């Protein structure tokens, strides 16, 4: 269970910034860079994070966007009365 908590903590580091490097994630989580790298690699392999090859920064991956769309309210329907 500890690994699951750590993976969630790493994902939550993206609440305030869209793109983060391994060094930035390590500073936010206060983990060693080697641990951040291992978790980020696994999360990227599973589609939960994406890596920009030019900047070497990570961002939330496509799987999390899909989960957000299926689990949340339909924003278009919610906005319809105001439009």
Secondary structure, 3 states (H helix, E strand, C coil): CHHHHHHHHHHHHHHCCCCECHHHHHHHHCCCHHHHHHHHHHHHHCCCEEEECCCCEEEECHHHHHHHHHHCCCHHHHHHCCC
